[in-house]
């Protein structure tokens, strides 16, 4: 599964809006939206922030990029 699909799926499964994820992670809503639309590839720093905000392991998100 691609990172943009997985990120959006986890966010929606947890009932978290883009705005709420932005507030919890400190990553702008536009940046998260761009990642979910596959317009931008998240850096490791951003991945860590999003993983913490979603309460998932960063390796669970990051390995998607490589495998």
C-alpha positions as CSV (number, residue, x, y, z in Angstrom):
1,X,0.0,0.0,0.0
2,X,1.3,3.5,-0.8
3,X,1.9,6.0,1.9
4,X,-0.7,8.5,0.8
5,X,-3.4,5.8,0.8
6,X,-2.3,4.3,4.2
7,X,-2.0,7.7,5.8
8,X,-5.5,8.7,4.7
9,X,-7.0,5.3,5.7
10,X,-5.5,5.4,9.2
11,X,-6.6,9.0,9.7
12,X,-10.2,8.3,8.5
13,X,-10.4,5.0,10.5
14,X,-9.5,6.9,13.6
15,X,-12.1,9.6,12.8
16,X,-9.5,12.3,12.7
17,X,-10.0,15.3,10.4
18,X,-7.2,16.9,8.5
19,X,-7.5,19.9,10.8
20,X,-7.3,17.8,13.9
21,X,-4.3,15.9,12.6
22,X,-2.6,19.2,11.8
23,X,-3.2,20.5,15.3
24,X,-1.9,17.3,16.9
25,X,1.1,16.9,14.7
26,X,2.1,20.5,14.0
27,X,2.1,19.8,10.2
28,X,0.0,22.1,8.1
29,X,-3.3,20.9,6.7
30,X,-2.2,21.8,3.2
31,X,1.0,19.7,3.6
32,X,-0.9,16.7,4.9
33,X,-3.4,17.1,2.1
34,X,-0.6,17.2,-0.4
35,X,0.9,14.0,1.0
36,X,-2.5,12.3,0.9
37,X,-2.9,13.4,-2.8
38,X,0.6,12.2,-3.6
39,X,1.7,15.7,-4.5
40,X,4.5,15.6,-1.9
41,X,6.6,12.9,-0.3
42,X,6.9,13.3,3.5
43,X,10.3,13.7,5.1
44,X,11.2,11.4,8.0
45,X,10.6,14.3,10.5
46,X,7.1,14.8,9.1
47,X,6.5,11.0,9.2
48,X,7.5,10.9,12.9
49,X,5.1,13.8,13.7
50,X,2.2,12.2,11.8
51,X,2.8,8.8,13.3
52,X,2.8,10.2,16.9
53,X,-0.3,12.2,16.2
54,X,-2.0,9.0,14.8
55,X,-0.7,6.9,17.6
56,X,1.0,4.4,15.2
57,X,4.6,3.3,14.9
58,X,6.6,5.4,12.4
59,X,8.1,2.2,11.0
60,X,4.6,1.0,10.1
61,X,4.2,4.1,7.9
62,X,7.8,4.4,6.7
63,X,8.3,0.8,5.5
64,X,5.5,1.4,3.1
65,X,7.7,3.7,1.1
66,X,10.5,1.2,0.7
67,X,8.6,-2.1,0.3
